[in-house]
């Protein structure tokens, strides 16, 4: 039996409704989902939810992540401060696929204020179902790292 993929999911207030729907879809498909919050549509600070999710990636407690906020930029910038996070802002299925194939992204960041829930779901599953191509792309991904100054 194949081990289920462990997905961390998180959002701010702007992404809360999408998070709840996407979490349900992931669970129905058999993914093991950890919800890092937020837990309502009340205004919050997204780093409070992104850092714990990215820590789970760093600590190998989650295999992949889904983050949702208004533009997806804030959650992506925050997640990418972590050594092993490769968070990609995605706005269509081709970008989601390429983020995995060429960049080995492990967190998809979705802009809830700019795309539909249906497109978010489609992109999320494209992202999760796409493998990293490796090859010449591996050399580039290995050069990303976190700089010290």
N, C-alpha and C positions, 0 to 999 in steps of 0.2 A: 504494500500500500504506500502511495506517495505521501510525503509529509506536506501538509497544507502550507501555503505561503502565509507568512505573518505580515499583516498590513497595519501600520500605524496611520491613523487619520486624525486630522485636527483642523480647526478653523478659528476665525474670529467671528464677531457678530454678523458681519456681512456674508460670511460663508456658512453660517450655522444651518440654515434650511437645506442647502445642498449637502452638507456633511451628513445630516441625518438620513437623507434619501440614499446617498452613495453608500453609507455604512450598511444600510439594509440590503442593498443590491450585492455588496461584497459578501455579506453573511449568507445570503441565499445561494451564492455561487460556491460556498464552501471555504472561503478564506477565513483565517483566524484574524479577527479585527480587534485592535486596541484603540479605544477612543480617548484621545488626549485633550478633548474639550475644544472649544467652550461648550457649555451645556445649556445655553439659552441665547436669545438674540439681543440680550442686554449688552451695551457697549463694553468692550474689553480691549486689552493690549495684546496683540497677536504674539509677541515674543514669549509671553507666559505659557503659550500652548505649543509653539514651534520648538523651543529649546528641548522640552522633554521628549518630543517625538524624535528630533534629531539625535538626542542622547541615546535613544533606543536603537537607532541605526548604528551609531558609533559603537555601542555595546553589544551588537549582534542580537538584540532582543526583538528586533523587527527586521524583516527582509526588505521591505519597500514602504514608501509612505505616500500619502495623499494629503495635500494641504490646500485649503480654500480660503481666500479672502476677497475683498472687492476687486483689486487689480491683479493679484497674485504676486506682485513685486515685493511687498513687505515680507511675506512668508518665505519667499525664495531667498531674499537677501539674508534673512535671519538663519535659515537652515544652512545656507552655504558657509556660515562661519564655523561649522563643525567639520572636523577632519575627514570623515567618511561620507558625509552627505554630498550628493550631487543633485541639487534641486533644479528643475527646469520649469520655467513658465511656459505653458502650452495653451494655444488658442485654436488649434485645429488638429485633426487626426494625423496628418502628415508630420507635423512638428512633434507630436507625442511619440510617434513611431521612430523618428530620427533621433530624438533625445535618448531613447534606449539603444538603438542600433549603433549610433556613432559616438555617443557621449557616456554610455553606461549610466545614465541618470537613474537614481534610485528613489527619487521623490518627485511626483508630478504636482505642480502648483497650478491651480485653476482659478481664473478670474470671474467670480460669480456675477459681478455686475456687468459683464460684457459678453457672456456666452450663456446658452440655455442649459437647463439641467440635463436635457437629453444629450446634447453635445458633450457635456461634462462626463456623463456616464460612458458614452462611446469612446471618448479619448482615454479615460481611465482604464478601460478594458483593453484598448489597443496598447497602451503603455505597459500594462501588466502582462500581456500576452506576447510581447516582442522581446526577443533575445538580443544581447549585445553581440555585434559582429566580430569584435576583437580585431586581429590583424593590425593594420596601420593605425586603426583607431585606438588600440590599446596603448601604443607608444604615447599618443597625445594625452589620453586620460591619465596615464601615470605621471605626466608632467604638471597636472593641475595643482595638487597639494595645497596646504595652507601655508602662506608666507609668514615669516616672523617679523618682518619689518622692512 
